[in-house]
């Protein structure tokens, strides 16, 4: 039996009190990582609730694999509403 993840709208992502970001159609809660980001706290906080797909491309393979532990769900497409 596989894990089930939730689907969220753009509005739900933007309104989160935690620091959620969007990479393509995947949502990540990076709240616990903010203080450890090599680029600094502001680097993440200025992108809270936003699509960070371009920023994701700047990370090396190790950095990209690290993102998996922060995954919380998928972007809800209009056809799923």
C-alpha positions as CSV (number, residue, x, y, z in Angstrom):
1,X,0.0,0.0,0.0
2,X,1.6,3.3,-1.1
3,X,1.6,6.6,0.7
4,X,-1.1,9.0,-0.1
5,X,-0.3,12.7,-0.3
6,X,-2.7,15.6,-0.3
7,X,-3.4,18.0,-3.1
8,X,-3.4,21.8,-2.4
9,X,-4.4,24.9,-4.4
10,X,-2.1,27.8,-5.0
11,X,-4.1,29.8,-2.5
12,X,-3.7,27.1,0.2
13,X,0.1,27.1,-0.4
14,X,0.3,30.9,-0.2
15,X,-1.8,31.0,3.0
16,X,0.2,28.5,5.0
17,X,1.7,29.7,8.2
18,X,4.6,27.3,7.7
19,X,7.1,28.0,4.9
20,X,5.8,26.0,1.9
21,X,7.2,26.3,-1.6
22,X,6.3,24.9,-4.9
23,X,8.6,23.1,-7.3
24,X,6.9,22.2,-10.6
25,X,3.7,20.5,-9.3
26,X,5.2,19.4,-5.9
27,X,4.9,21.1,-2.6
28,X,7.6,21.2,0.1
29,X,7.4,22.4,3.7
30,X,10.9,23.8,4.2
31,X,10.1,25.4,7.6
32,X,12.6,23.2,9.5
33,X,15.4,23.9,7.0
34,X,15.2,27.7,6.9
35,X,18.0,28.2,9.5
36,X,20.3,25.7,7.7
37,X,20.0,27.0,4.1
38,X,23.5,27.9,2.9
39,X,22.1,30.9,1.1
40,X,20.6,32.3,4.3
41,X,17.2,32.7,5.9
42,X,16.0,35.5,3.5
43,X,16.7,33.3,0.5
44,X,13.9,30.9,1.5
45,X,11.6,33.4,3.3
46,X,11.3,35.7,0.3
47,X,10.0,32.7,-1.7
48,X,7.5,31.4,0.8
49,X,4.3,30.3,-1.0
50,X,5.9,30.8,-4.4
51,X,6.9,28.7,-7.4
52,X,10.6,28.0,-6.9
53,X,11.2,25.8,-9.9
54,X,14.0,28.0,-11.3
55,X,15.8,28.1,-7.9
56,X,15.5,24.3,-7.7
57,X,17.6,24.0,-10.9
58,X,20.5,25.8,-9.2
59,X,20.9,23.0,-6.6
60,X,23.3,20.1,-7.3
61,X,22.1,16.5,-7.3
62,X,22.7,16.1,-3.6
63,X,20.8,19.2,-2.8
64,X,17.9,18.1,-5.0
65,X,17.7,14.7,-3.3
66,X,17.6,16.4,0.0
67,X,14.3,18.1,-1.0
68,X,12.5,14.8,-0.9
69,X,12.3,14.7,2.9
70,X,10.3,18.0,2.8
71,X,7.7,16.9,0.4
72,X,4.1,17.3,1.6
73,X,1.9,17.0,-1.5
74,X,1.0,18.0,-5.0
75,X,-0.5,21.2,-6.6
76,X,-4.2,20.7,-7.3
77,X,-4.9,21.2,-11.0
78,X,-8.1,22.7,-12.1
79,X,-9.3,19.3,-13.4
80,X,-9.0,17.9,-9.9
81,X,-11.1,20.6,-8.2
